[in-house]
Amino acid sequence: MTPESTDNEFAQPEQSLSGRIAGSIETFCTYGARISIPLFLPVGALFITYLIGGYALILIGVWSPSYPFLSLTEDIYFAWLGFLSGAVICFGTGSLIGLVFLTEREGSVHNEVSILASFIGFGFGGAILRMTYATVLATIL
C-alpha cells in the first residue's frame, strides 16, 4: 500500500525550455573549462618542444629543413601546432566566459581578474587562429 499524495507535498516544478538550454550550456562550459588544461598540456608541450628543439637542432647543424623555419606561410608544423594551441586556448577561456555569464555571480569564477584574464586569453587564442588558419586550410585542401 502506498500512501496517497496530498496537496501539501512538494512537487518538483517543470523546467522551462530556456532553463533546460541554459543548463545544457552550463554543463558544456563546465566540461570545457575542466578539460582545457589537460588538452593544452600535450599541445603546448609539443609546440614548445618544436620551437626550442628545432632552433637548437638548426643551431648545431643537425637539421636543415627545406622550408623557412617558423614561417607562418611555409612551416606547416609550426602553423598546425599554433592553430591547435589557439583552438584549445579559445575553448578553455570561452568556457570560462560562458560560465561567468550563466552563474549569476555565484562561485569563485567571478573574480574580476579571472574574467579579464579569460577575455585576454580568448583574444590571444583568436589571434593565433587568425594568423594560422590560411596555412592550415591550405594543407587540408
C-alpha positions in Angstrom: 0.0 0.0 0.0 1.3 3.4 -1.0 0.2 6.4 0.9 -2.0 8.8 -1.1 -0.4 12.1 -2.1 -1.7 15.2 -0.6 -1.7 18.7 -1.9 0.9 19.8 0.7 3.7 17.6 -0.7 6.4 19.3 -2.7 6.2 18.7 -6.4 9.2 19.4 -8.5 8.4 22.2 -10.9 8.6 21.8 -14.6 11.7 23.3 -16.1 11.1 25.7 -19.0 12.8 25.3 -22.3 15.1 28.2 -21.7 16.1 26.7 -18.4 17.0 23.4 -19.9 19.0 25.1 -22.7 20.9 27.2 -20.1 21.6 24.0 -18.1 22.9 22.3 -21.1 25.2 25.2 -22.0 26.4 25.4 -18.4 27.2 21.7 -18.4 29.1 22.1 -21.6 31.0 25.1 -20.3 31.9 23.4 -17.1 33.2 20.4 -19.0 35.1 22.6 -21.4 36.8 24.5 -18.6 37.8 21.3 -16.8 39.2 19.5 -19.9 41.0 22.5 -21.5 44.1 22.3 -19.2 44.7 18.5 -19.9 44.2 19.3 -23.6 46.6 22.2 -23.6 49.4 20.4 -21.7 50.4 18.0 -24.6 49.7 20.5 -27.3 51.6 23.3 -25.6 54.5 20.9 -24.7 54.7 19.7 -28.3 54.6 23.3 -29.5 57.4 24.5 -27.2 59.5 21.3 -28.0 59.2 22.1 -31.7 60.2 25.7 -31.1 63.2 25.1 -28.8 64.2 21.7 -30.3 64.0 22.9 -33.9 66.0 26.0 -33.2 68.7 24.0 -31.2 69.0 21.4 -34.0 69.3 24.1 -36.6 71.9 26.0 -34.5 74.1 22.9 -34.0 73.8 21.9 -37.7 72.0 18.6 -37.3 68.8 19.6 -39.0 68.4 21.7 -42.1 64.7 22.0 -43.1 63.8 22.7 -46.8 61.4 25.4 -45.7 61.9 28.6 -43.7 61.8 27.5 -40.0 58.9 29.2 -38.0 57.4 30.7 -41.1 53.6 31.2 -40.8 53.1 30.5 -44.5 55.6 27.7 -45.2 56.3 25.9 -42.0 53.2 23.7 -41.8 54.2 22.1 -38.5 54.5 25.5 -36.8 51.2 26.6 -38.3 49.4 23.4 -37.2 50.8 23.5 -33.7 49.9 27.2 -33.3 46.4 26.5 -34.7 45.8 23.7 -32.2 47.2 25.8 -29.3 44.9 28.7 -30.3 41.9 26.4 -30.6 42.5 24.9 -27.1 43.0 28.4 -25.6 39.8 29.7 -27.1 37.9 26.6 -26.0 39.1 26.9 -22.4 38.7 30.6 -22.0 35.5 30.7 -23.9 34.1 28.1 -21.5 35.1 30.2 -18.5 33.5 33.3 -20.1 30.3 31.3 -20.7 30.3 30.2 -17.1 30.6 33.7 -15.9 27.5 34.8 -17.8 25.4 31.8 -16.7 26.1 31.5 -13.0 24.6 34.8 -11.8 27.6 35.9 -9.7 27.8 32.7 -7.7 31.1 30.9 -7.0 34.8 31.8 -7.3 34.8 32.1 -11.1 33.5 35.7 -10.9 36.7 37.2 -9.7 37.2 40.3 -11.9 40.8 39.4 -12.6 40.0 35.9 -13.8 37.2 37.4 -16.1 39.7 39.9 -17.5 42.3 37.2 -18.0 39.8 35.0 -19.7 38.9 37.7 -22.2 42.6 38.4 -22.8 43.3 34.7 -23.3 40.4 34.4 -25.7 41.7 37.3 -27.8 45.2 35.8 -27.8 43.9 32.4 -28.9 41.7 34.0 -31.6 44.7 36.0 -32.9 46.7 32.7 -33.2 43.8 31.1 -35.1 43.6 34.1 -37.4 47.3 34.1 -38.2 47.5 30.4 -38.9 44.2 29.4 -40.4 45.2 30.1 -44.0 48.2 27.7 -43.9 46.2 25.0 -42.1 43.4 25.3 -44.6 45.8 25.1 -47.5 47.3 21.9 -46.1 43.8 20.3 -45.8 42.7 21.3 -49.2 
